[in-house]
Amino acid sequence: MVGRNGIIILRNRGWNSVAPSLDLLRNRTTMSHGGGGASQHSTHDVGRSETGTSSPRPPTLVQRILALDRSSELAQQYTPLILFHPDETPDDVQNGAPRTGDSYSYVAVGHAHKSLVDSTLIHCEDDDGVPIFVRDRLPNRFGIMTDVLRLSVDSQIRDDAREFRSRDGDSEYNGCPYDRPELFRKRTIAFAHVTDHLLSTGIISHKHSDAYPIYPFAGGEDTAVNEKTVLAHVNRSTAPYLGIDSVGVHLNCYVCHREGEHRGATGSPVNAKKIGGVWLAKRSPTKSHHPNYWDSTVAGGQPAGLSLVDNIVKEAQEEAGVPSTWIQGESSVTSDTKFSDHTNDPLTITTAKPDGTCMKRSMYYSCDLQVPHGWTPTPVDGEVSEFRLYSMKELEEELRHGDSVRPAIRAVLLDFMIRHDALGRDEKVCNLRDAMRRERLLLW
């Protein structure tokens, strides 16, 4: 459906199918849900104190997870970032939507807060004084004129393609004579200038050592991250300010009450009481984001040039001293360790800073590792200050009521508990799973 100002709202099919059963979750909270976001209008059931005053019930697990996603609330504050990509045929074009001309040859790759566009991004220049970004107004996939931000380096390519189309009579840019590797290089240089500008203005404090790939946005089920077309690279520190997808990998190291193999809900059902606990990592006080919060055992951003599992191996060694053979072993199974790859079922939540900036779609890819009872993770690279083994009861209590775990990681750890049938109360698991797997809200 189309929302205000042409914002495209893709609803999560699974969530809509179970939404009428929200009253089973011990409340009657009205969810204003569109695309990747939800805003909550309080119509809680309330309890009565002895003095007759009303007090709201505490939020349920599904409400805590839904509260992480603010995309519907913030959508009007953002301008889409688009890149020239004529060899990509978007789903809406295939389905007969009326996008034509210049609009047809572009794809959305991110979005920037309008205040950042006005104050900073529009003033970014390259070494020759040429602006990095150009404002434009193009029809979105529903034919509604929309303000957009695009790269100047794309303009010449687009003009060349238009000339080629006019000469050749090809209305769909097929065979467009542009050098894709060269365009990739020029775009990556342009985004490097953006990083330098953000650094010089104090918006970011440092350049990260990792580069993030920039992918075309898609609606519905996105292509697996390792199979997408990469249009450019951008510094990890800059990516959130441009709304570039954030991809993270997570490893949950857990122990069982007795040694041996353990399989959860995704395999053969087992008694969840076998899980003795899961190791959490306390983020270093020097971390720029969420210092001193508890995190999954291993957590890291997904840089360009590594597969998801290879990145987990690297991060596990660097952050917790996990032997690579426990993950990469020939069979990945010993008498007291077992590695389980769940990267085919990522969590997708649109997150933002508390002030509403840096809205981005966060994708969390997880793996689980059963570890020996006598093994303790060890901080190696300074990213973690300490590790602690949480029992399932302690973890559930924290996820329901606590504030010690990094907010977005509540979803990662809750998903771990669901996989291993470890929730102690009667929860509607389908509601929780859908709340953690939200479809993208497309701004263009």
KEMAR-895143 format. One line per 8 residues: number of its first residue (from 1); their letters; for each residue z, y, x of C-alpha. Coordinates in nm, 3 decimals. Layout:
<bapas>
NUM = a = Z/Y/X | ...
</bapas>
This chain:
<bapas>
1 = mvgrngii = 0.000/0.000/0.000 | -0.042/0.363/0.103 | 0.263/0.585/0.128 | 0.292/0.960/0.155 | 0.048/1.141/0.384 | -0.159/0.827/0.423 | 0.108/0.624/0.604 | 0.020/0.259/0.569
9 = ilrnrgwn = 0.301/0.036/0.457 | 0.270/-0.335/0.524 | 0.546/-0.519/0.351 | 0.701/-0.832/0.490 | 0.578/-1.105/0.257 | 0.875/-1.331/0.313 | 1.129/-1.055/0.253 | 0.968/-0.945/-0.074
17 = svapsldl = 0.973/-1.302/-0.198 | 1.352/-1.324/-0.164 | 1.448/-0.963/-0.236 | 1.558/-1.036/-0.597 | 1.830/-1.266/-0.463 | 2.010/-0.990/-0.271 | 2.280/-0.988/-0.538 | 2.385/-1.326/-0.400
25 = lrnrttms = 2.492/-1.154/-0.078 | 2.818/-1.024/-0.229 | 2.681/-0.676/-0.295 | 2.420/-0.485/-0.489 | 2.285/-0.258/-0.220 | 1.954/-0.103/-0.319 | 1.704/-0.145/-0.035 | 1.426/0.110/-0.012
33 = hggggasq = 1.203/-0.111/0.198 | 0.856/-0.027/0.323 | 0.673/-0.165/0.624 | 0.906/-0.222/0.915 | 1.194/-0.015/0.787 | 1.470/0.001/0.531 | 1.691/0.281/0.412 | 2.004/0.199/0.220
41 = hsthdvgr = 2.116/0.386/-0.090 | 2.477/0.297/-0.149 | 2.539/0.123/-0.481 | 2.796/-0.118/-0.338 | 3.031/-0.328/-0.542 | 3.370/-0.180/-0.469 | 3.720/-0.311/-0.462 | 4.021/-0.137/-0.613
49 = setgtssp = 4.329/-0.059/-0.412 | 4.677/-0.055/-0.565 | 4.641/0.320/-0.618 | 4.315/0.272/-0.808 | 4.088/0.425/-0.542 | 3.756/0.266/-0.466 | 3.647/0.141/-0.126 | 3.307/-0.004/-0.030
57 = rpptlvqr = 3.278/-0.361/0.078 | 3.193/-0.411/0.447 | 2.821/-0.462/0.516 | 2.686/-0.815/0.512 | 2.504/-0.968/0.806 | 2.165/-0.900/0.652 | 2.259/-0.535/0.593 | 2.369/-0.497/0.956
65 = ilaldrss = 2.035/-0.635/1.073 | 1.830/-0.424/0.831 | 2.014/-0.114/0.949 | 1.860/-0.158/1.296 | 1.516/-0.072/1.157 | 1.461/0.295/1.062 | 1.082/0.313/1.065 | 1.036/0.409/0.698
73 = elaqqytp = 1.294/0.684/0.734 | 1.135/0.824/1.051 | 0.763/0.770/0.988 | 0.690/1.126/0.877 | 0.818/1.260/1.210 | 0.557/1.080/1.424 | 0.194/1.135/1.527 | -0.021/0.825/1.594
81 = lilfhpde = -0.155/0.773/1.948 | -0.505/0.621/1.943 | -0.743/0.487/2.208 | -1.118/0.428/2.204 | -1.187/0.058/2.156 | -1.521/-0.009/1.985 | -1.533/-0.380/2.066 | -1.223/-0.439/1.852
89 = tpddvqng = -1.292/-0.497/1.482 | -0.969/-0.422/1.295 | -0.865/-0.645/1.006 | -0.905/-0.361/0.758 | -1.268/-0.306/0.867 | -1.336/-0.676/0.824 | -1.188/-0.652/0.476 | -1.420/-0.370/0.374
97 = aprtgdsy = -1.190/-0.066/0.413 | -1.379/0.266/0.428 | -1.306/0.368/0.788 | -1.628/0.496/0.947 | -1.771/0.692/1.241 | -1.531/0.805/1.514 | -1.236/0.660/1.328 | -1.395/0.315/1.333
105 = syvavgha = -1.414/0.312/1.714 | -1.043/0.385/1.773 | -0.729/0.172/1.751 | -0.367/0.281/1.728 | -0.155/0.189/2.031 | 0.158/0.396/1.979 | 0.302/0.713/1.828 | 0.496/1.013/1.953
113 = hkslvdst = 0.763/1.224/1.787 | 0.602/1.546/1.666 | 0.858/1.759/1.848 | 0.771/1.585/2.176 | 0.400/1.635/2.113 | 0.447/2.008/2.054 | 0.694/2.075/2.334 | 0.574/1.843/2.607
121 = lihceddd = 0.287/1.598/2.564 | 0.025/1.852/2.470 | 0.105/2.036/2.796 | 0.053/1.735/3.025 | -0.236/1.788/3.268 | -0.409/1.592/3.541 | -0.456/1.712/3.900 | -0.756/1.925/3.795
129 = gvpifvrd = -0.567/2.098/3.516 | -0.740/1.900/3.239 | -0.509/1.820/2.946 | -0.420/1.453/2.920 | -0.402/1.458/2.541 | -0.619/1.609/2.271 | -0.514/1.667/1.912 | -0.759/1.548/1.650
137 = rlpnrfgi = -0.780/1.478/1.281 | -0.953/1.158/1.177 | -0.962/0.942/0.864 | -0.728/0.645/0.872 | -0.823/0.303/0.741 | -0.790/0.428/0.384 | -1.011/0.731/0.445 | -0.721/0.977/0.445
145 = mtdvlrls = -0.745/1.251/0.708 | -0.457/1.210/0.955 | -0.337/1.407/1.256 | -0.369/1.194/1.571 | -0.323/1.222/1.947 | -0.585/1.077/2.180 | -0.663/1.076/2.553 | -0.909/1.324/2.699
153 = vdsqirdd = -1.055/1.051/2.921 | -1.167/0.868/2.607 | -1.376/1.162/2.489 | -1.660/1.121/2.739 | -1.672/0.749/2.677 | -1.689/0.810/2.302 | -1.965/1.069/2.345 | -2.165/0.830/2.564
161 = arefrsrd = -2.122/0.556/2.304 | -2.231/0.791/2.026 | -2.542/0.886/2.222 | -2.616/0.519/2.288 | -2.569/0.439/1.920 | -2.798/0.721/1.815 | -3.068/0.615/2.062 | -3.041/0.245/1.989
169 = gdseyngc = -2.980/0.269/1.616 | -2.672/0.050/1.647 | -2.414/0.176/1.397 | -2.134/-0.047/1.523 | -2.129/0.038/1.894 | -2.224/-0.320/1.984 | -2.342/-0.326/2.345 | -2.178/0.010/2.415
177 = pydrpelf = -2.252/0.077/2.787 | -1.908/0.172/2.910 | -1.725/0.028/3.207 | -1.412/-0.135/3.064 | -1.231/-0.184/3.398 | -1.305/0.177/3.493 | -1.177/0.304/3.158 | -0.864/0.093/3.205
185 = rkrtiafa = -0.813/0.252/3.547 | -0.864/0.607/3.420 | -0.627/0.557/3.129 | -0.359/0.411/3.353 | -0.391/0.714/3.583 | -0.365/0.944/3.280 | -0.045/0.774/3.164 | 0.090/0.804/3.520
193 = hvtdhlls = 0.046/1.181/3.490 | 0.243/1.167/3.165 | 0.524/0.988/3.347 | 0.525/1.253/3.619 | 0.540/1.528/3.357 | 0.828/1.367/3.168 | 1.009/1.324/3.498 | 0.954/1.687/3.600
201 = tgiishkh = 1.083/1.813/3.264 | 1.394/1.593/3.281 | 1.302/1.388/2.974 | 1.318/1.072/3.183 | 1.546/1.039/3.484 | 1.344/0.798/3.696 | 1.030/0.590/3.724 | 1.082/0.223/3.651
209 = sdaypiyp = 0.945/-0.041/3.885 | 0.780/-0.223/3.591 | 0.457/-0.133/3.412 | 0.417/-0.214/3.045 | 0.080/-0.323/2.902 | -0.064/-0.119/2.614 | -0.209/-0.329/2.331 | -0.396/-0.238/2.012
217 = faggedta = -0.172/-0.237/1.707 | -0.246/-0.489/1.436 | -0.114/-0.547/1.089 | 0.035/-0.868/0.956 | 0.071/-1.139/1.217 | 0.007/-0.993/1.562 | -0.171/-1.194/1.828 | 0.056/-1.368/2.080
225 = vnektvla = 0.154/-1.117/2.347 | -0.013/-1.306/2.633 | -0.343/-1.323/2.442 | -0.386/-0.956/2.352 | -0.640/-0.716/2.497 | -0.469/-0.480/2.743 | -0.613/-0.128/2.724 | -0.398/0.037/2.995
233 = hvnrstap = -0.064/0.022/3.175 | 0.220/0.270/3.139 | 0.549/0.306/3.322 | 0.834/0.132/3.142 | 1.041/0.454/3.139 | 0.762/0.641/2.958 | 0.665/0.372/2.707 | 0.937/0.443/2.443
241 = ylgidsvg = 0.836/0.810/2.421 | 0.481/0.706/2.332 | 0.587/0.440/2.080 | 0.439/0.163/2.293 | 0.549/-0.184/2.186 | 0.860/-0.297/2.371 | 0.854/-0.666/2.461 | 1.175/-0.827/2.584
249 = vhlncyvc = 1.268/-1.177/2.696 | 1.608/-1.337/2.642 | 1.777/-1.652/2.766 | 2.084/-1.781/2.581 | 2.291/-2.011/2.806 | 2.525/-2.228/2.603 | 2.760/-2.522/2.656 | 2.833/-2.819/2.432
257 = hregehrg = 3.163/-2.982/2.349 | 3.038/-3.295/2.513 | 2.763/-3.345/2.768 | 2.415/-3.436/2.658 | 2.108/-3.315/2.480 | 2.143/-3.079/2.187 | 1.876/-2.991/1.933 | 1.914/-2.738/1.657
265 = atgspvna = 1.744/-2.645/1.332 | 1.397/-2.631/1.486 | 1.425/-2.995/1.594 | 1.615/-3.288/1.449 | 1.932/-3.174/1.267 | 2.255/-3.222/1.461 | 2.620/-3.137/1.416 | 2.644/-2.771/1.521
273 = kkiggvwl = 3.005/-2.819/1.623 | 2.873/-2.968/1.944 | 2.812/-2.614/2.072 | 3.118/-2.503/2.261 | 3.006/-2.147/2.326 | 2.739/-1.913/2.458 | 2.757/-1.697/2.769 | 2.724/-1.321/2.712
281 = akrsptks = 2.662/-1.065/2.985 | 2.837/-0.727/2.999 | 2.589/-0.457/3.093 | 2.672/-0.260/3.405 | 2.842/0.081/3.355 | 2.553/0.232/3.552 | 2.288/0.121/3.300 | 2.102/0.416/3.146
289 = hhpnywds = 2.107/0.256/2.800 | 2.409/0.095/2.634 | 2.630/0.063/2.943 | 2.929/-0.172/2.904 | 2.786/-0.339/2.593 | 2.758/-0.716/2.572 | 2.411/-0.866/2.590 | 2.249/-1.210/2.582
297 = tvaggqpa = 2.305/-1.414/2.898 | 1.977/-1.290/3.045 | 1.768/-1.004/2.910 | 1.473/-0.817/3.054 | 1.160/-0.622/2.968 | 0.824/-0.797/2.981 | 0.613/-0.642/3.260 | 0.239/-0.669/3.297
305 = glslvdni = 0.111/-0.967/3.493 | 0.376/-1.229/3.408 | 0.393/-1.492/3.138 | 0.695/-1.486/2.911 | 0.856/-1.798/3.058 | 0.780/-1.696/3.418 | 0.954/-1.367/3.347 | 1.255/-1.550/3.205
313 = vkeaqeea = 1.274/-1.758/3.523 | 1.265/-1.440/3.734 | 1.522/-1.253/3.525 | 1.753/-1.556/3.505 | 1.766/-1.583/3.884 | 1.807/-1.209/3.936 | 2.071/-1.142/3.671 | 2.275/-1.461/3.641
321 = gvpstwiq = 2.192/-1.692/3.930 | 2.035/-1.954/3.701 | 1.855/-2.217/3.913 | 1.482/-2.207/3.842 | 1.470/-2.589/3.831 | 1.679/-2.583/3.512 | 1.392/-2.397/3.343 | 1.088/-2.510/3.540
329 = gessvtsd = 1.192/-2.868/3.614 | 0.929/-3.133/3.562 | 1.086/-3.243/3.237 | 1.319/-2.941/3.193 | 1.595/-3.192/3.118 | 1.873/-3.333/3.331 | 2.186/-3.513/3.220 | 2.363/-3.185/3.148
337 = tkfsdhtn = 2.093/-2.918/3.107 | 1.815/-2.867/2.853 | 1.567/-2.581/2.829 | 1.417/-2.493/2.489 | 1.125/-2.250/2.457 | 1.126/-2.049/2.131 | 0.880/-1.778/2.237 | 0.640/-1.886/1.961
345 = dpltitta = 0.879/-1.732/1.705 | 0.967/-1.378/1.822 | 1.188/-1.128/1.644 | 1.011/-0.805/1.549 | 1.217/-0.497/1.462 | 1.125/-0.128/1.481 | 1.405/0.050/1.665 | 1.480/0.411/1.758
353 = kpdgtcmk = 1.742/0.617/1.935 | 2.027/0.752/1.719 | 1.856/1.096/1.708 | 1.537/0.939/1.571 | 1.329/0.967/1.889 | 1.163/0.683/2.079 | 1.071/0.485/1.770 | 0.898/0.168/1.884
361 = rsmyyscd = 0.836/-0.184/1.771 | 1.063/-0.415/1.966 | 0.959/-0.777/2.006 | 1.222/-1.020/2.131 | 1.114/-1.356/2.277 | 1.397/-1.605/2.328 | 1.465/-1.931/2.507 | 1.782/-2.140/2.508
369 = lqvphgwt = 1.935/-2.327/2.800 | 2.214/-2.580/2.772 | 2.418/-2.551/3.093 | 2.689/-2.770/3.250 | 3.053/-2.710/3.161 | 3.145/-2.645/3.521 | 2.878/-2.381/3.579 | 2.945/-2.009/3.550
377 = ptpvdgev = 2.672/-1.740/3.560 | 2.707/-1.502/3.853 | 2.602/-1.134/3.860 | 2.337/-1.099/4.129 | 2.136/-0.778/4.105 | 2.397/-0.536/3.969 | 2.254/-0.524/3.615 | 2.559/-0.714/3.484
385 = sefrlysm = 2.926/-0.646/3.555 | 3.068/-0.973/3.420 | 2.999/-1.277/3.203 | 3.214/-1.422/2.927 | 3.188/-1.745/2.730 | 3.208/-1.667/2.357 | 3.299/-1.945/2.114 | 3.080/-1.965/1.804
393 = keleeelr = 3.370/-1.839/1.593 | 3.421/-1.538/1.820 | 3.049/-1.464/1.825 | 3.016/-1.481/1.447 | 3.312/-1.247/1.403 | 3.158/-1.000/1.649 | 2.818/-1.010/1.479 | 2.973/-0.958/1.135
401 = hgdsvrpa = 3.224/-0.686/1.215 | 3.223/-0.586/1.583 | 3.055/-0.313/1.785 | 3.076/-0.459/2.136 | 2.734/-0.626/2.139 | 2.429/-0.408/2.203 | 2.302/-0.334/1.849 | 1.954/-0.486/1.879
409 = iravlldf = 2.097/-0.799/2.046 | 2.289/-0.878/1.728 | 1.960/-1.007/1.594 | 1.885/-1.214/1.907 | 2.227/-1.380/1.898 | 2.221/-1.429/1.521 | 1.885/-1.601/1.556 | 2.040/-1.828/1.820
417 = mirhdalg = 2.317/-1.922/1.577 | 2.066/-1.995/1.302 | 1.860/-2.217/1.532 | 2.171/-2.421/1.610 | 2.312/-2.432/1.254 | 2.617/-2.244/1.376 | 2.688/-1.993/1.098 | 3.029/-2.069/0.954
425 = rdekvcnl = 2.967/-1.930/0.605 | 2.711/-1.995/0.334 | 2.442/-1.746/0.432 | 2.092/-1.718/0.289 | 1.915/-1.803/0.614 | 1.572/-1.712/0.474 | 1.699/-1.356/0.408 | 1.836/-1.326/0.761
433 = rdamrrer = 1.521/-1.463/0.923 | 1.299/-1.223/0.729 | 1.523/-0.928/0.814 | 1.464/-1.006/1.183 | 1.088/-1.053/1.153 | 0.946/-0.735/1.006 | 0.583/-0.642/0.974 | 0.464/-0.329/1.144
441 = lllw = 0.454/0.008/0.968 | 0.114/0.149/1.065 | 0.083/0.527/1.084 | -0.298/0.525/1.112
</bapas>
